[in-house]
Amino acid sequence: MSASTGHGSQTVESARRALAARLKAAGGDAAELDARLLVGAALGLDLTGLITAAKRALTSDESDRLERLAVRRLAGEPVARILGVKEFWGLPLQLSAATLVPRPDTETVVERALELLRADGTAGRALRIADLGTGSGAILLALLSELPNAHGFATDISAEALQTASRNAAELGLADRATWIKCDYGSGLTGAFDLIVSNPPYIPSADIAGLDIEVREHDPRAALDGGADGLDAYRPLISQSAGLLVSNGLLVVEVGQGQSGDVEALMTASGLSPTGPPRADLGGVPRAISARRLPR
């Protein structure tokens, strides 16, 4: 595979096509999109700019920049890591080494939470929301963008992750409705919450070596490794949540494939009542599990 993009001899459009072909030949399943994003990043152009500049020749510096990005992508680094940003729920989120790349599957947690709040008629209230293990802040910030009267409290054991999430909140104009707390899941929280959400690590330790290189080599292991059975995080998280929720308060968590039954059992054992079947992701995998704290 050629290691050169042409050094000035290619147009913007031909460089994009050449890179897409290289990525496709290497097995990339989103080669066209990845190529457009990388060319845009190398040249500082958005989609409109790429169209407008399609016939312009690349300079040598631009070709060099593009090639450096191409080499990283071909080595298995996700485009989101290369660009340092990923869109989630329509929101651009900065990433750092301490945060997962937010995935579309996780939007099912947001969808489920909003569905339940709207069914209750509580979505417009001054809700208190906790996001346990927030990472980039993706779930909490998506919810705050939809619930204008809510205030969020996000926890993470990583100070770097909290700094990243705080920066995202500021850039999205949500900083005044978000509080960041360094602790393990809900251990540092007090008070009562109307909604608790989480996407904890749930990959069984023995399965991590078999993950795609994009995940295995580039996502933080602490955000992936769920222990021997993949459920290590859910045990304290669910127990803590049961004590933090208001009466009829909601817990919504993301789970891995085949874990929904075990997680629902943990919820029931903690005095929570599952609220119907799990919400499936676009691939049909049960992904978002929800439960209520029963009145006491």
N, C-alpha and C positions, 0 to 999 in steps of 0.2 A: 504494500500500500504506500503510495507516494507520501512523502513528508513535506511536500511543498504545496502552497496554495497559489503560486504563480508570481509572487513578488511584483505586483504592479501590472502584470499582463492580463489579469482577469478583471471583468466588470463585477460590480456588486452582485448582480443576478447570477453570473456564471460561477462566481465563488460560492454562492449559496447552493447552487445545484451540485457543484463538485463536492462540497462538504456533505450534503445530504446523501450523495451516492456513497461516499466513504463510510458514513455512519450506518447506512443500510447494509452495506457489504459486511460490516462488523457485527451485524445482528441487532442493530438498534430498532426498536419497535415504534419509535416516534422520531424517525430520522429527519423528516421534513420540518417538523416543529422545532426540533433541537437545532437544526442548521439555521433556521431563521432567527432563533433567539441568540445563538452564538455570533452570527454575523452582525446582528443588531448591537450586541454588547461590544464587539470589537470595534465597530464603527461609530458607536454612540447614536444609533438611529432606532426610532420606533418603527412600527409596521408601515405607517404612512411614509416615513423617511426612506425606508428600504424600497418602496415602490417608486418614489420620486427619483431616487438616486440609482435606479436599477442599471442604467447604461454607463454609469461613471466607472472609470478604472480605479482599482484599488492602488493606493500608494504602497511602497515597500514596507513602511512602518505598519500600515493597516494589515497587510498580508502576514507580517510577522506576529502581530497581536492575535489575529485570527488563528494562525497555526498553533500558537501556544494554548489557546482555548481548545482547539480541536484535539490536540494531543491529550489534554486532561480528560476530555469526554471519551476518547477512544480507550483510555486506560480504566474507564469505569466510574469516573467521578460524575455524580448526577449534575445535570444542568443547573438545578436550583443551588447546589453548593458552589458551582463555578460563578454564578451570577450573584450569589449571596442573598437571594430573595425568592420567595415562593408565594403564589397567590392561594388564598384559602377563603372560601365564602365570599369571593370577589374582593378580598382585602389583600393588598401587598404586604407581606410580612418579611422582615429581615431575619436572617438565620445567623447562627454562630456554631462553633464546634460543640457547644453544650446542648444544642437543641436538635430534635428530630426535624426532618423535612416534613411539614404537614401534608397529609395525604387525603385524597377525596373520600376515602372510606370513613375518615374521622368526621366528615360533615354529617354523617348519620346521627352522631351524638347531638349535634346542634339541631338537626331536624326533629329528632325525637323530643328533646327538651322543649322546643318551641311549640310543637304539636300539643304536648300535655299542658303547658301553661295556657295556651289559647283555648283549649277545651275547658279548662278550669275557669276561664275568664279572669285570670290573674296577671296576664302578660303586661298590662298597663300599670301595674302597681310598683311601688318602690321596693322591689325585690332585693334580697341579699343573696348573692351567688358566690359559691366557692369553686375554684378550679384547682384540683389537687394534682401537683406535678405538671405545672402549666407549660413548661418548655418555652416555645416562642410566644405563648399567650394566645394561640390560635383559637381554641374553643371559647375562652372567656371573651376575647375581643369580638368574635363573631356574634356571640349572644348580646353583648353590650350594644353592638351596632343595630340590633333588632329590638332591643328593649330599652327605650330611652330613659326610663325612670329607675332602672336597676343600678346597683353598685356591686362591683366584683372584688373578690379577695382571692388572690392567686398565690399558691405555694410552690416552692421547688427547693430541693436540697442544693442546687447549683446557683451560686451567686451570679455567675456569668449568664445563665439562662434567664434569671430574673432581670438582669440588666438589659438583655435583648428584648424581653417581653415589655419592659417598661418603655424602651425606646419605640417599640411598635405602637404602644398605646399613645405615646406622645404624637407620633407622626399621623395617627388616625384621628386625633382630636378626642381621645377617650381617656386621657390621663387623669382627669379630675374625677372619674368614676371607677378607678381601679386602684387597689392597694396590694402591694407586693410583700410577701412574708417568706423568709428563708426558714424552712422546716421540712420535716419528712411527712408528706401527705397532709393530714389534718391535725398533726400533733401540736402545732403552734396556734391553732385557731380557738377562739372562744365565741360564745354567743350562738344565736340560732339562725339557721340558713333556710331559705325557701327552696333552694336548688343547689345541689352539689353535682359537679361533672368531673370526669377524669378520663384520660387515655393513658393508663399505666403501662409499664413494661409487661408483656405477656408471652414472649417467645420462650419456650422451654430452653434451658441452658444448652442442652445437647443439640438443639436444632439450629443454633446460631451459625455454626460453621457451614451449614448448607444454604444459607440465605444468599440472595443475589449480591454481587460485589458492591453494588450501589448502596445497599443497606449495611452489609457486613463490615465494609471497610470505611464507611463515611458517616453513618449515624452513631451517636454515642452509645456505647454498650450498656451503660446504666439505664438508658431509655428503652432498651430492647429486652434485656435479660430478666425473665420472670421467674427464675429459679427452676428447680428440678421439674415441677409440673406446670410451670407457667403462671401459677396463681399466687406467688409470694406476695405481690403488691396488693392483691385484692383483700387478703385477710385483714391487715391493719386498716386499709382504706375503708372497707365496708363497715367494720366495727366502729371506727372513729366517726364515720358519717351518720351512723344510727344515733349517736349521741349529740350530733351537731344540728340535725334537721329539726325544723318546727313540726308540729303535728300535721300530718298529710304532706310534709315536705318531700321533695323528689330527689332521688339519686339516679343519674344516668351515666353509665360507663361504657367504654369501648371494650370489646373482647375479641380474642382470636378465634380462629376456626375451631369448632368443636368444644368451645369452653362455656357456652351459654348456660347449659344445665348446671355445671359446677358453680358458676358465679351466682346464678339464681338461688342455689341451695345455700350459699354463704349469706346471701341477702336475707333469706327466710330465717336462717339460724340467728341473725342479728336483730330480728324483730321487724324486718322490712317486708313489704308485700309487693311482689312483682306485678307490674301493670300491663299484663297482656304479653303477647309473643314479642320476641326481639325484632328490632327493625333491621332489615337486611340491607347490605350495601349493593352497589350496582352489579356486583358479581354474584349476588344471591346468597352471600354468606351472612348468617345472623351476626350483627355487628354492634348494635346499640341495645344494651339491657337497661331497663328502668324499673324502679321500685319506689314505693311510698313508705314513709314512717307512719305506722298505724297510730291512731289516737290512743293515749294512755290515760 
